[in-house]
Amino acid sequence: GASAASATQDRKAGSARIGEAGGKGLVDVNPPRGTRDFFPEDKRLQNWLFGEFAEVSRLFGFEQVDFPVLESEELYVRKAGEEITDQLYNFEDKGGRRVALRPELTPSLARLALQRGKGLALPAKWFSIGQCWRYERATRGRRREHYQWNMDIIGVAGVEAEAELLAAIVTFFCRLGLTSADVGLKVSSRKVLQAVLARFGVADEAFGPVCVVVDKMEKIPRDKVVEELQKLGVAADAIEGILQALALRSVEQLEALLGPECAAVADLRTLYDLAAAYGYADWLVFDASVVRGLAYYTGVVFEGFDRAGQLRAICGGGRYDRLLGTFGGEDQPCAGFGFGDAVIVELLKDKKLLPEIKHQVDDLVMPQDESLRAQATAVAQRLRSAGRRVDLVLEPKRLKWAFKQAERCNAARLVLVAPDEWSRGMVRVKDLAKREEADVPVEELA
Ligand SMILES: CC(=O)Nc1cnc2ccccc2c1
């Protein structure tokens, strides 16, 4: 089943067998609060999903990068009131260093770009799949970890970068059997808010924090959002302007409100033209209320959503042209997205699109008796070197057990190494699908 990726994990009561294990009773065999284990059936599903992430990245010519799950805390100190930094899984290590389990991958990617400096060939098209962490109060009962797939383009200032990233997301959805009837991509640009704040003379420093507050619009009551904007020092007329802009329902309305020279309008028109060229324009939905909750986005932002409206955002991303500068480095135009491993699995379950991935081997090899263990081992190695997946029986077992085990591991063949046949250079091969049996010379096995 897909239990691992499901949001909840049934937690067995830790059976406390007092008296064993030195009187301490059984250790808690469950994973730490908010985290998941991946049993074989769960890991097979995850490997399949991550394989699709990696294959789409490969099709788009992206290179894989990776970085430690542990990072310096300073990468995430943004003081913009983001949930992701409020819930930082941070601590002081034994060397007195302030460190954190990463809550997202983008700052690490930025760190690598700065580390490479002038040596970074642009544009850089990088992808990564990594576990991210948050420390939530136990009461919320939400997961404290998930895996994210990120794709980022460093060094492309035009919305061609965002169009390419959206194309990768559409390609991924299509590969899994999802259509534009199942999911869509809400697009907007933070340049809308930027233009509104400029019109009302709101200080630039307020931009990030205002976006973070506005992102909560769908999650908290409107008057709470207004109150938080007031706390940020945003004047009443500016708040009205913000709420009016977020309610716009088309790029035409946007142009009417902000004028034809508005950068957001130009970006979005180009984005729609490029989407038509890629063939995914019908996946796009303009939605001025989409701002995303990360402080560092500066331009186009987008998020994948299920059109039935049952689930949280499937993925999200956008342009972040200032992030490298905030780390003290030379700015580079950047765009990217994050795609979590949880919501997509819920959606695939709902759509009956989750693949059944069973454990499978090609051959189950067993000596008929222990006197032929060495010979059975040699047969197993011969088959393996021919690329066949072999489950070698490692202890004395009866034939009945071997058939049961062959079923468990969906073996195609049962290969028995028996004395009489071996003396004639043969082994007994049972084809479990065709239910045929034959004596086969060892050299003809694979
Ligand atoms: C549905 C889900 O698992 N969300 C989730 C779980 N863990 C996280 C950890 C860090 C950042 C975001 C996270 C988001």
The ligand as an SDF file (V2000), in Angstrom:
LIG
                    3D

 14 15  0  0  0  0  0  0  0  0999 V2000
    1.5450   17.3610    3.7560 C   0  0  0  0  0  0  0  0  0  0  0  0
    2.9420   17.4580    4.3840 C   0  0  0  0  0  0  0  0  0  0  0  0
    3.5210   16.4640    4.7380 O   0  0  0  0  0  0  0  0  0  0  0  0
    3.4720   18.6900    4.5310 N   0  0  0  0  0  0  0  0  0  0  0  0
    4.7120   18.9780    5.0690 C   0  0  0  0  0  0  0  0  0  0  0  0
    5.4060   18.1080    5.9270 C   0  0  0  0  0  0  0  0  0  0  0  0
    6.5970   18.4320    6.4160 N   0  0  0  0  0  0  0  0  0  0  0  0
    7.1930   19.6120    6.1150 C   0  0  0  0  0  0  0  0  0  0  0  0
    8.4510   19.9290    6.6100 C   0  0  0  0  0  0  0  0  0  0  0  0
    9.0400   21.1190    6.2660 C   0  0  0  0  0  0  0  0  0  0  0  0
    8.3980   22.0030    5.4410 C   0  0  0  0  0  0  0  0  0  0  0  0
    7.1590   21.7110    4.9460 C   0  0  0  0  0  0  0  0  0  0  0  0
    6.5340   20.5120    5.2610 C   0  0  0  0  0  0  0  0  0  0  0  0
    5.2870   20.1790    4.7540 C   0  0  0  0  0  0  0  0  0  0  0  0
  1  2  1  0
  2  3  2  0
  2  4  1  0
  4  5  1  0
  5  6  1  0
  5 14  2  0
  6  7  2  0
  7  8  1  0
  8  9  1  0
  8 13  2  0
  9 10  2  0
 10 11  1  0
 11 12  2  0
 12 13  1  0
 13 14  1  0
M  END
$$$$
